[in-house]
Amino acid sequence: MSSRTLTIVLFVVFVVITLAITIWASRQTKTAADFYAGGRSFSGFSNGLAIGGDYMSAASFLGIAGIIALFGYDGFLYSIGFLVAWLVALLLVAELLRNSGKYTMADVLAFRMRQTPVRVAASISTIVVSIFYLLAQMVGAGALVALLLGIKPGAHFLGMDADTAKIATIIFIGILMIVYVTVGGMKGTTYVQIVKAFLLMVGAALMTVLVLAAFKFNLSDLLGEAATKSGKGASFLEPGLRYGKEVAGDAAQTFYNKMDLLSLGIALVLGTAGLPHILIRFYTVPNSKAARKSVLWAIGIIGTFYLMTLALGFGAAALVGGEAITAQDKGGNTAAPQLAQVLGEKFLGGATGGAAMLAIIAAVAFATILAVVAGLTLASSSSLAHDIYASVIRKGQVSEGSEVRVARIAAFAIGAVAIVLAIFAQSLNVAFLVALAFAVAASGNLPAILYSLFWKRFTTAGATAAIYGGLITAVVLVFFSPVVSGSPTAMFPNSDWHWFPLSNPGIISIPVGFLCGWLGTILSREPADPQKYAELEVRSLTGVGAH
């Protein structure tokens, strides 16, 4: 009970503080620019912290630590992929997008195209990617609360069994994220991100130091103990335990496993540059220099954090053990909090210290989830209001007040959809779920963005073909993959309609997105506008005329 009480108190304190920040921010939110872009008032450093806060999600803290704890070397692929992806975002997208757009990704895509078809396509893609990403955060929240309240299969709390408690948590988190977005807008969400990024870095650094101290700062001892406790021996420290696994006597399955690894890598590296909730962050800074600075700060913060996930993952394998982790959560999403409890018991004075450490790290994880879901909901509701309502339905003849009001209503609808879907996805690892969001983003959004910025001949038909072609291919392949049915950890484990053998669709859907964009442009009779392209090129490279 001490652990439960302490955790609940810390969680309530954090929620109260962030709600106070959100209410304060709501009083500063007077225009559409304030709601969508925080008044473009954030410095490079503060926006870099906020981007880090958006990026270091439940997938990073809970999912990657869990997947490393269960699969060793193969789990670290996520850390490397997420980090390398930032170079693509920095070199190809960040500054150019900030200079060219206003509030959403569709502003750039529609600049030299026909507004209605492109904005509708971009808005649909934004919402689909955001919902995939939201699933991961909600699933992480459910797993975390079950651990905190000590609810395992067969146990009860306040009359709820483990499954009911997870569902109740998912609904609660969904309601909170809607409140953050509808009340605080981008300003409130950004300040919550900054607070959360600071807490997460401090919490991860503390756990990293304690893990290393437990093995007297000897990495060899840490890795050796992790391999031993995993029950998988030396193979735990070598590639092939989960991805690219060779199956004796089954050449086809071995081929599919290796293709799945390649598909995952491509999705992770290319996905960030197409994530709507990351892309809109570049609009919150006053100029292109601040946009560059914010990405550089974000890379430093995120890179440091992902190095620490190594210690968290292998530390959990060594000190908690794979069996204890999977007994609590099949996807391994509770490895980091379980490690925190063991470290607290070891270094901070027995059960009370363990309860305190678990409570602190759990509160940080909650902060992570709440902040990221708020950013995702803001991105998708902004796109619905700005791209579809204001630009398509009202043809630009709309007041800022009514546009912001529609964005707030959209936040409710998107939150409800995410809550319902997350209830069915509870058995999946959250890092894995985010990899699917990356694949969908890289398939639909990235081809259209790159073609718009760099291909003079690109047309409206090409833009809509790229978005719909990549998006539909990715979603259909996921639906017919082992992720949704046909495997013990699928969303519907008792059904089987899968025919696509890979768990990540990126290796097929990303090239399809680029191909559709090219074909749509080549086959359309619509002439490209060279003057508009020249104007976009000047704006994207210099920032002249932006906003």
Backbone torsions as a table, in degrees:
resi	resn	phi	psi	omega
1	MET	NA	-31.5	-179.8
2	SER	-61.7	-40.3	179.0
3	SER	-65.0	-46.5	179.8
4	ARG	-60.0	-48.3	-176.8
5	THR	-61.8	-47.9	-178.7
6	LEU	-61.8	-43.3	-179.5
7	THR	-63.1	-47.5	-178.5
8	ILE	-62.5	-41.0	178.8
9	VAL	-61.8	-48.4	180.0
10	LEU	-62.2	-40.8	179.8
11	PHE	-63.3	-44.9	179.6
12	VAL	-62.9	-40.2	178.1
13	VAL	-60.4	-46.0	-179.8
14	PHE	-62.7	-44.4	-179.2
15	VAL	-61.6	-42.0	179.8
16	VAL	-63.1	-44.0	179.7
17	ILE	-61.9	-47.6	-177.6
18	THR	-68.3	-34.1	175.7
19	LEU	-65.8	-37.5	176.8
20	ALA	-63.0	-42.9	176.9
21	ILE	-60.7	-42.3	-178.0
22	THR	-64.6	-42.7	179.4
23	ILE	-65.7	-41.4	177.3
24	TRP	-60.7	-44.5	-179.2
25	ALA	-63.9	-33.2	-178.7
26	SER	-63.0	-29.1	178.9
27	ARG	-75.1	-19.6	176.7
28	GLN	-92.0	-6.4	-175.7
29	THR	-94.4	99.5	-175.0
30	LYS	-115.0	-24.2	-176.9
31	THR	-124.2	172.1	176.4
32	ALA	-63.0	-36.5	178.4
33	ALA	-63.0	-35.3	176.6
34	ASP	-66.2	-44.1	-176.0
35	PHE	-69.8	-44.8	-175.5
36	TYR	-83.2	-37.4	-169.7
37	ALA	-128.4	15.3	177.8
38	GLY	60.7	28.1	-179.4
39	GLY	68.5	12.6	-177.1
40	ARG	50.4	41.5	-171.2
41	SER	-109.6	1.9	-174.5
42	PHE	-89.0	142.0	178.4
43	SER	-76.6	170.2	178.5
44	GLY	-59.9	-41.8	-178.3
45	PHE	-67.5	-47.9	-177.7
46	SER	-66.5	-37.0	177.2
47	ASN	-70.3	-34.0	175.0
48	GLY	-61.8	-41.7	175.6
49	LEU	-62.3	-42.5	-178.8
50	ALA	-66.7	-39.4	176.7
51	ILE	-62.7	-44.2	176.0
52	GLY	-58.0	-41.7	178.1
53	GLY	-62.7	-38.9	177.8
54	ASP	-67.7	-37.6	-171.7
55	TYR	-83.0	-37.6	-179.6
56	MET	-81.9	78.0	-171.8
57	SER	-92.5	-169.4	175.0
58	ALA	-59.2	-30.2	178.0
59	ALA	-62.4	-39.7	-178.3
60	SER	-72.7	-50.8	-172.5
61	PHE	-78.0	-47.9	-177.2
62	LEU	-90.5	-47.1	-173.0
63	GLY	-69.3	-48.9	-176.9
64	ILE	-68.5	-42.5	177.1
65	ALA	-58.0	-40.7	-179.5
66	GLY	-68.5	-41.1	-175.9
67	ILE	-73.0	-32.3	174.0
68	ILE	-68.6	-40.9	-179.4
69	ALA	-62.7	-32.0	-177.3
70	LEU	-93.6	-30.9	-173.6
71	PHE	-126.4	7.5	172.5
72	GLY	60.6	-125.4	-174.5
73	TYR	-51.3	-43.8	-175.8
74	ASP	-62.1	-31.2	179.3
75	GLY	-65.5	-29.7	-177.9
76	PHE	-69.3	-15.6	176.1
77	LEU	-56.2	-34.8	179.9
78	TYR	-65.4	-44.7	179.4
79	SER	-59.1	-47.5	-179.0
80	ILE	-64.2	-45.1	-178.6
81	GLY	-62.6	-46.6	179.8
82	PHE	-61.5	-38.4	-177.5
83	LEU	-73.0	-47.7	-179.9
84	VAL	-60.8	-31.6	179.9
85	ALA	-57.7	-27.4	-179.1
86	TRP	-66.8	-30.3	177.7
87	LEU	-64.5	-38.5	177.2
88	VAL	-63.7	-45.1	-179.9
89	ALA	-63.0	-41.7	-178.3
90	LEU	-66.6	-48.0	-172.3
91	LEU	-78.0	-31.3	-172.1
92	LEU	-107.3	-26.8	-165.3
93	VAL	-124.8	-47.6	-163.1
94	ALA	-50.4	-63.5	-174.6
95	GLU	-68.7	-41.4	-178.3
96	LEU	-62.0	-40.3	-178.7
97	LEU	-68.1	-44.1	-179.3
98	ARG	-61.0	-39.7	-179.1
99	ASN	-71.1	-28.2	-170.1
100	SER	-94.5	-26.8	-171.5
101	GLY	-104.7	-171.1	-178.2
102	LYS	-128.3	-59.7	-178.3
103	TYR	-128.3	-35.2	-172.7
104	THR	-131.7	168.1	177.1
105	MET	-58.7	-35.9	-177.0
106	ALA	-65.8	-22.9	177.3
107	ASP	-57.6	-39.4	-179.4
108	VAL	-73.5	-45.0	-177.1
109	LEU	-65.0	-35.0	-175.2
110	ALA	-89.5	-2.5	-173.3
111	PHE	-58.7	-42.8	-178.8
112	ARG	-117.5	19.5	179.3
113	MET	-119.2	175.9	170.9
114	ARG	-70.8	131.0	-169.3
115	GLN	-62.4	-51.6	-167.8
116	THR	-60.2	-56.7	-176.1
117	PRO	-64.0	-37.4	-176.8
118	VAL	-71.9	-43.1	-179.7
119	ARG	-66.4	-38.6	177.8
120	VAL	-62.9	-46.3	-179.4
121	ALA	-62.5	-45.7	-178.6
122	ALA	-64.7	-37.7	179.7
123	SER	-66.9	-43.3	178.1
124	ILE	-61.2	-44.3	179.9
125	SER	-62.7	-42.9	178.7
126	THR	-58.8	-44.4	-177.7
127	ILE	-67.0	-42.8	-179.3
128	VAL	-62.8	-47.0	179.7
129	VAL	-62.1	-43.7	-178.8
130	SER	-62.5	-39.1	-179.2
131	ILE	-68.6	-40.4	174.7
132	PHE	-56.8	-44.7	-177.7
133	TYR	-69.5	-38.6	178.3
134	LEU	-62.0	-36.8	178.3
135	LEU	-53.2	-45.5	-177.0
136	ALA	-60.9	-43.9	-178.0
137	GLN	-65.6	-42.2	-178.8
138	MET	-64.9	-42.1	179.0
139	VAL	-62.5	-42.9	176.9
140	GLY	-59.7	-40.3	-180.0
141	ALA	-64.0	-43.3	179.8
142	GLY	-62.7	-44.3	179.8
143	ALA	-64.0	-39.6	-177.6
144	LEU	-64.9	-45.1	-178.0
145	VAL	-66.9	-37.5	177.0
146	ALA	-59.8	-39.1	177.6
147	LEU	-67.2	-46.0	-175.4
148	LEU	-63.1	-39.2	-178.0
149	LEU	-87.4	4.8	177.6
150	GLY	67.7	29.6	-176.9
151	ILE	-95.9	110.1	173.3
152	LYS	-111.5	168.8	176.5
153	PRO	-51.3	124.7	-178.8
154	GLY	99.3	-20.4	179.9
155	ALA	-91.3	161.6	-178.2
156	HIS	-134.1	155.3	175.1
157	PHE	-148.0	124.7	-176.7
158	LEU	52.6	37.7	178.6
159	GLY	79.3	1.7	-178.4
160	MET	-104.8	139.4	171.8
161	ASP	-84.1	-179.6	-174.0
162	ALA	-58.9	-46.1	-176.8
163	ASP	-65.3	-42.2	-179.3
164	THR	-66.0	-39.0	179.8
165	ALA	-63.8	-40.5	178.4
166	LYS	-63.2	-43.1	179.9
167	ILE	-64.0	-42.7	178.6
168	ALA	-61.0	-39.2	179.0
169	THR	-65.4	-44.3	179.6
170	ILE	-58.4	-42.5	179.4
171	ILE	-65.9	-41.4	-179.3
172	PHE	-63.6	-45.4	178.7
173	ILE	-62.1	-40.9	178.9
174	GLY	-60.5	-42.5	179.2
175	ILE	-64.7	-43.6	179.7
176	LEU	-60.9	-43.0	-177.2
177	MET	-65.1	-35.5	177.8
178	ILE	-64.3	-40.4	178.4
179	VAL	-62.5	-46.3	-179.5
180	TYR	-56.1	-45.4	-175.0
181	VAL	-73.3	-47.3	-175.2
182	THR	-68.4	-30.3	-178.0
183	VAL	-89.8	-49.2	-170.1
184	GLY	-95.6	-21.5	-176.6
185	GLY	61.3	-156.1	-176.5
186	MET	-66.3	-35.7	-179.7
187	LYS	-63.2	-51.1	180.0
188	GLY	-61.1	-44.4	-179.6
189	THR	-62.3	-40.9	-178.5
190	THR	-66.5	-42.8	179.0
191	TYR	-64.8	-38.2	176.1
192	VAL	-63.0	-40.3	178.2
193	GLN	-61.1	-42.6	-178.2
194	ILE	-64.0	-46.8	178.9
195	VAL	-60.5	-44.9	-178.0
196	LYS	-65.2	-41.0	-179.9
197	ALA	-62.0	-42.1	178.4
198	PHE	-62.5	-47.3	-179.6
199	LEU	-62.5	-41.2	-177.7
200	LEU	-66.7	-42.5	179.3
201	MET	-63.8	-42.3	179.3
202	VAL	-65.6	-45.0	-179.6
203	GLY	-63.2	-44.8	-179.8
204	ALA	-66.1	-39.4	179.5
205	ALA	-64.7	-42.4	178.3
206	LEU	-61.0	-46.4	179.8
207	MET	-65.0	-38.2	179.1
208	THR	-61.8	-46.0	179.7
209	VAL	-62.4	-42.6	-178.9
210	LEU	-67.4	-38.1	176.9
211	VAL	-61.8	-47.7	-180.0
212	LEU	-64.4	-38.2	178.6
213	ALA	-63.9	-35.5	-180.0
214	ALA	-62.3	-24.5	179.0
215	PHE	-115.6	24.1	176.5
216	LYS	53.4	37.8	176.5
217	PHE	58.1	29.1	176.9
218	ASN	-104.6	104.2	-176.6
219	LEU	-64.0	-33.5	-179.5
220	SER	-62.8	-42.5	178.0
221	ASP	-64.3	-41.1	179.6
222	LEU	-60.8	-49.1	-178.4
223	LEU	-66.7	-39.3	179.1
224	GLY	-63.1	-44.3	179.1
225	GLU	-66.3	-38.4	178.1
226	ALA	-61.9	-44.2	179.6
227	ALA	-63.1	-41.0	-179.2
228	THR	-66.0	-48.7	-176.5
229	LYS	-69.6	-23.5	-178.8
230	SER	-68.3	-22.8	-176.5
231	GLY	80.2	5.6	-177.2
232	LYS	-113.3	-1.1	175.3
233	GLY	64.4	-146.7	-175.2
234	ALA	-62.1	-27.6	-178.6
235	SER	-63.8	-19.4	178.3
236	PHE	-63.7	-29.1	-177.5
237	LEU	-99.3	8.8	-178.5
238	GLU	-121.6	155.3	177.6
239	PRO	-67.6	152.0	173.5
240	GLY	108.9	0.5	-179.5
241	LEU	-72.9	-36.7	177.4
242	ARG	-118.4	-42.8	-175.5
243	TYR	-109.2	141.0	179.1
244	GLY	68.9	24.2	-176.0
245	LYS	-67.3	134.0	177.2
246	GLU	-89.2	125.7	-178.6
247	VAL	-106.0	116.5	-177.2
248	ALA	-61.2	128.5	176.3
249	GLY	78.9	3.7	-179.7
250	ASP	-132.8	84.7	-175.9
251	ALA	-64.8	-34.6	-178.5
252	ALA	-65.3	-46.2	-179.4
253	GLN	-65.6	-37.8	176.8
254	THR	-61.0	-43.0	178.3
255	PHE	-62.0	-45.7	-180.0
256	TYR	-62.2	-39.9	179.5
257	ASN	-62.3	-41.6	-179.6
258	LYS	-70.6	-36.7	176.5
259	MET	-66.3	-35.5	178.1
260	ASP	-63.2	-39.9	177.8
261	LEU	-63.3	-46.5	179.2
262	LEU	-63.2	-40.7	179.6
263	SER	-62.6	-43.7	178.2
264	LEU	-61.4	-46.0	-179.2
265	GLY	-60.3	-45.4	179.5
266	ILE	-61.8	-44.0	-178.4
267	ALA	-64.0	-42.8	-178.5
268	LEU	-65.1	-43.6	-174.9
269	VAL	-71.7	-37.1	-175.9
270	LEU	-94.3	-14.5	-172.1
271	GLY	-67.8	-39.5	-174.7
272	THR	-56.8	-41.1	-177.1
273	ALA	-67.7	-6.3	177.6
274	GLY	-117.6	7.3	-177.9
275	LEU	-81.2	118.5	-174.2
276	PRO	-61.3	-40.2	-175.7
277	HIS	-72.1	-20.8	173.3
278	ILE	-82.6	-41.7	-177.0
279	LEU	-62.3	-39.1	-177.5
280	ILE	-70.8	-16.0	177.6
281	ARG	-62.8	-29.0	-177.4
282	PHE	-71.1	-14.9	179.1
283	TYR	-83.2	-7.0	-175.5
284	THR	-87.0	-2.6	-179.3
285	VAL	-103.5	155.1	-172.8
286	PRO	-76.4	-24.1	-176.5
287	ASN	-153.1	175.0	-174.6
288	SER	-69.6	-30.8	177.6
289	LYS	-62.0	-43.3	178.3
290	ALA	-66.2	-33.3	177.0
291	ALA	-62.7	-44.6	178.3
292	ARG	-63.1	-45.1	-179.3
293	LYS	-61.0	-41.3	-177.3
294	SER	-63.7	-37.9	179.0
295	VAL	-69.2	-38.8	178.9
296	LEU	-64.8	-43.3	176.0
297	TRP	-61.9	-42.3	-179.3
298	ALA	-61.5	-41.7	179.5
299	ILE	-61.4	-43.6	179.3
300	GLY	-61.9	-46.5	-178.6
301	ILE	-65.7	-47.5	-177.0
302	ILE	-67.9	-40.6	179.2
303	GLY	-61.0	-44.4	177.5
304	THR	-60.9	-43.4	-178.6
305	PHE	-63.0	-43.8	-177.5
306	TYR	-68.4	-28.0	172.0
307	LEU	-63.5	-37.7	-179.1
308	MET	-70.4	-24.2	178.5
309	THR	-63.8	-25.9	174.6
310	LEU	-59.5	-49.5	-180.0
311	ALA	-64.1	-39.4	-179.0
312	LEU	-66.2	-44.4	-177.8
313	GLY	-67.9	-52.7	179.8
314	PHE	-68.0	-32.0	175.7
315	GLY	-63.3	-41.8	178.0
316	ALA	-64.4	-40.5	178.3
317	ALA	-62.2	-41.1	-175.9
318	ALA	-76.5	-41.0	-171.0
319	LEU	-98.5	-26.0	179.8
320	VAL	-102.9	-46.8	-179.9
321	GLY	94.8	142.7	-176.6
322	GLY	-60.0	-38.6	-177.3
323	GLU	-64.4	-44.1	-179.9
324	ALA	-65.0	-35.4	-179.7
325	ILE	-67.9	-49.6	-177.9
326	THR	-70.8	-24.7	176.6
327	ALA	-65.9	-33.2	179.0
328	GLN	-82.1	-41.3	-177.7
329	ASP	-150.5	123.6	-175.2
330	LYS	-59.2	-36.8	-177.4
331	GLY	-80.9	-4.4	-179.4
332	GLY	78.3	14.0	-173.4
333	ASN	-71.8	-10.6	-178.6
334	THR	-104.2	12.9	-177.0
335	ALA	-59.1	-46.1	-177.4
336	ALA	-64.4	-48.6	176.7
337	PRO	-62.2	-38.0	177.3
338	GLN	-64.1	-38.7	176.1
339	LEU	-63.1	-41.2	179.0
340	ALA	-58.5	-41.5	-179.9
341	GLN	-64.6	-43.2	179.5
342	VAL	-64.4	-42.3	179.7
343	LEU	-64.9	-39.2	178.3
344	GLY	-63.2	-41.6	178.3
345	GLU	-65.2	-34.7	-175.6
346	LYS	-77.5	-40.4	-171.1
347	PHE	-110.8	-18.8	-171.9
348	LEU	-116.1	17.1	171.2
349	GLY	97.0	61.5	170.4
350	GLY	69.1	-149.8	-172.1
351	ALA	-62.2	-37.8	-179.5
352	THR	-65.0	-43.3	177.6
353	GLY	-62.6	-39.8	178.1
354	GLY	-63.4	-42.6	179.2
355	ALA	-63.3	-40.6	-179.2
356	ALA	-65.5	-45.4	-178.3
357	MET	-65.4	-42.6	178.0
358	LEU	-60.3	-43.2	-178.3
359	ALA	-63.4	-42.4	-178.4
360	ILE	-65.1	-49.7	-177.9
361	ILE	-67.0	-35.2	177.9
362	ALA	-65.7	-39.8	177.8
363	ALA	-63.5	-38.7	176.8
364	VAL	-64.2	-41.8	179.2
365	ALA	-64.4	-39.4	175.5
366	PHE	-62.0	-42.1	177.9
367	ALA	-58.5	-42.6	179.1
368	THR	-58.6	-48.9	-176.5
369	ILE	-65.6	-46.9	-177.6
370	LEU	-61.3	-42.9	-177.4
371	ALA	-66.8	-43.2	-177.4
372	VAL	-68.8	-41.5	-179.8
373	VAL	-65.8	-32.3	176.9
374	ALA	-64.7	-43.6	178.9
375	GLY	-63.1	-40.9	179.8
376	LEU	-66.9	-43.5	-179.9
377	THR	-64.8	-38.2	178.1
378	LEU	-63.0	-43.0	-179.1
379	ALA	-61.3	-46.2	-175.7
380	SER	-75.4	-37.6	179.1
381	SER	-70.5	-34.6	176.1
382	SER	-62.7	-41.5	-179.5
383	SER	-64.7	-42.2	178.4
384	LEU	-61.3	-45.7	-175.6
385	ALA	-73.3	-47.6	-173.6
386	HIS	-78.1	-42.0	-173.7
387	ASP	-85.9	-44.9	-176.2
388	ILE	-89.9	-52.8	-176.0
389	TYR	-68.9	-56.4	-173.2
390	ALA	-73.4	-43.3	-172.1
391	SER	-90.2	-33.6	-176.3
392	VAL	-96.8	-55.2	-176.0
393	ILE	-71.2	-46.9	-176.5
394	ARG	-96.0	-0.1	177.1
395	LYS	53.2	35.3	178.2
396	GLY	84.1	-7.9	-179.5
397	GLN	-90.9	73.7	-175.6
398	VAL	-149.6	144.7	177.9
399	SER	-80.2	155.3	179.5
400	GLU	-61.4	-37.1	-178.5
401	GLY	-62.0	-45.3	-179.0
402	SER	-70.1	-32.9	177.7
403	GLU	-64.2	-44.8	179.1
404	VAL	-66.0	-35.9	178.8
405	ARG	-63.2	-41.2	177.6
406	VAL	-64.5	-37.9	178.0
407	ALA	-61.0	-37.9	179.9
408	ARG	-69.8	-39.1	176.8
409	ILE	-65.0	-41.1	179.6
410	ALA	-61.2	-34.9	179.6
411	ALA	-60.3	-37.8	177.8
412	PHE	-63.3	-46.8	-177.2
413	ALA	-63.6	-45.6	-178.0
414	ILE	-66.8	-39.7	177.0
415	GLY	-60.2	-41.5	-179.1
416	ALA	-64.4	-43.5	178.8
417	VAL	-61.5	-45.0	-179.0
418	ALA	-62.4	-39.6	179.8
419	ILE	-61.4	-48.3	-177.2
420	VAL	-62.3	-47.0	-177.7
421	LEU	-66.8	-36.8	-177.8
422	ALA	-64.1	-29.7	-179.7
423	ILE	-62.2	-30.5	-179.0
424	PHE	-87.6	-11.5	-171.9
425	ALA	-106.2	19.3	-169.4
426	GLN	-68.6	-19.2	-176.5
427	SER	-87.1	-3.5	-174.9
428	LEU	-93.8	148.4	175.8
429	ASN	-70.4	137.3	-173.3
430	VAL	-70.2	-32.1	176.4
431	ALA	-64.1	-37.4	178.9
432	PHE	-65.8	-41.6	178.1
433	LEU	-62.4	-40.5	179.0
434	VAL	-65.8	-35.1	176.9
435	ALA	-59.9	-35.0	175.9
436	LEU	-65.5	-41.3	177.4
437	ALA	-61.6	-39.3	177.7
438	PHE	-62.4	-41.5	-179.6
439	ALA	-64.0	-42.9	179.6
440	VAL	-65.4	-41.5	179.5
441	ALA	-64.6	-43.3	-178.8
442	ALA	-70.7	-25.2	-178.7
443	SER	-80.8	-42.1	-174.9
444	GLY	-96.1	-47.2	-172.4
445	ASN	-84.0	-45.0	-172.0
446	LEU	-61.6	-46.5	179.4
447	PRO	-57.7	-43.6	-178.4
448	ALA	-65.1	-40.3	179.8
449	ILE	-64.8	-49.0	-176.9
450	LEU	-66.1	-42.7	177.6
451	TYR	-61.9	-41.4	-179.0
452	SER	-62.5	-40.1	-176.1
453	LEU	-79.3	-29.7	-168.2
454	PHE	-122.5	-7.6	-176.7
455	TRP	-116.2	113.2	-174.8
456	LYS	-62.9	-34.9	-173.4
457	ARG	-82.5	-9.1	-174.4
458	PHE	-55.9	137.4	-175.2
459	THR	-124.2	176.2	177.9
460	THR	-60.0	-44.1	179.5
461	ALA	-60.4	-39.6	178.4
462	GLY	-65.4	-41.2	-179.0
463	ALA	-63.7	-47.1	-179.4
464	THR	-69.1	-36.9	178.2
465	ALA	-64.6	-40.5	179.7
466	ALA	-63.6	-46.3	-177.3
467	ILE	-67.4	-53.4	-177.1
468	TYR	-67.8	-40.2	-179.1
469	GLY	-61.3	-50.5	179.7
470	GLY	-67.1	-43.1	-177.0
471	LEU	-65.2	-49.7	-177.7
472	ILE	-65.0	-41.9	178.7
473	THR	-59.5	-46.9	-178.2
474	ALA	-62.7	-47.8	-176.8
475	VAL	-66.3	-42.1	179.7
476	VAL	-63.5	-44.4	-179.6
477	LEU	-65.3	-37.1	175.8
478	VAL	-63.7	-43.3	-177.9
479	PHE	-61.8	-35.1	-178.6
480	PHE	-100.8	22.6	179.9
481	SER	-104.0	171.7	178.6
482	PRO	-66.1	-7.8	178.3
483	VAL	-68.3	-36.3	-174.3
484	VAL	-94.8	-36.7	-179.4
485	SER	-151.2	161.5	171.5
486	GLY	88.8	6.8	175.7
487	SER	-142.2	158.2	-175.7
488	PRO	-61.1	-28.2	-177.8
489	THR	-102.6	13.9	-178.9
490	ALA	-72.2	166.4	176.2
491	MET	-61.3	-35.8	177.4
492	PHE	-123.5	80.2	-172.0
493	PRO	-66.5	-20.8	-177.4
494	ASN	-93.0	3.1	178.1
495	SER	-121.0	161.1	179.0
496	ASP	-148.8	103.7	173.8
497	TRP	-127.3	15.9	-175.0
498	HIS	-79.5	141.9	173.2
499	TRP	-131.2	-16.3	177.6
500	PHE	-84.9	122.6	-169.5
501	PRO	-78.6	-15.8	-174.9
502	LEU	-94.3	149.6	178.5
503	SER	-83.9	-26.2	178.1
504	ASN	-118.0	128.7	-173.1
505	PRO	-86.0	-1.4	-169.2
506	GLY	-52.5	-40.2	-174.4
507	ILE	-65.6	-23.8	176.2
508	ILE	-97.2	-50.2	-169.3
509	SER	-72.8	-31.8	-179.9
510	ILE	-68.1	-50.5	174.3
511	PRO	-59.0	-35.1	178.2
512	VAL	-62.1	-41.4	178.1
513	GLY	-59.4	-46.9	178.9
514	PHE	-65.8	-40.8	-179.6
515	LEU	-64.4	-42.8	179.9
516	CYS	-62.8	-40.5	178.2
517	GLY	-62.2	-41.3	179.0
518	TRP	-67.7	-47.8	-178.7
519	LEU	-63.1	-44.1	-179.9
520	GLY	-58.5	-37.9	179.8
521	THR	-73.1	-46.5	-177.2
522	ILE	-63.8	-38.3	-174.7
523	LEU	-86.0	-15.1	-178.3
524	SER	-81.3	148.5	179.6
525	ARG	-91.3	-4.5	-178.0
526	GLU	-68.0	125.3	-180.0
527	PRO	-76.6	141.9	174.7
528	ALA	-75.0	154.4	-179.6
529	ASP	-102.1	100.6	-176.2
530	PRO	-63.9	-30.3	179.1
531	GLN	-67.2	-43.5	178.5
532	LYS	-62.9	-40.7	178.7
533	TYR	-63.4	-42.5	179.6
534	ALA	-61.8	-40.2	178.8
535	GLU	-65.3	-43.7	178.2
536	LEU	-61.7	-41.0	-178.9
537	GLU	-62.1	-45.7	179.5
538	VAL	-63.6	-45.8	-179.8
539	ARG	-61.9	-45.9	-175.6
540	SER	-65.8	-34.2	-176.6
541	LEU	-87.3	-27.0	-174.9
542	THR	-114.2	-24.8	-175.4
543	GLY	85.6	0.0	180.0
544	VAL	-65.9	127.3	178.1
545	GLY	83.6	0.2	179.6
546	ALA	-67.3	137.2	177.8
547	HIS	58.2	NA	NA
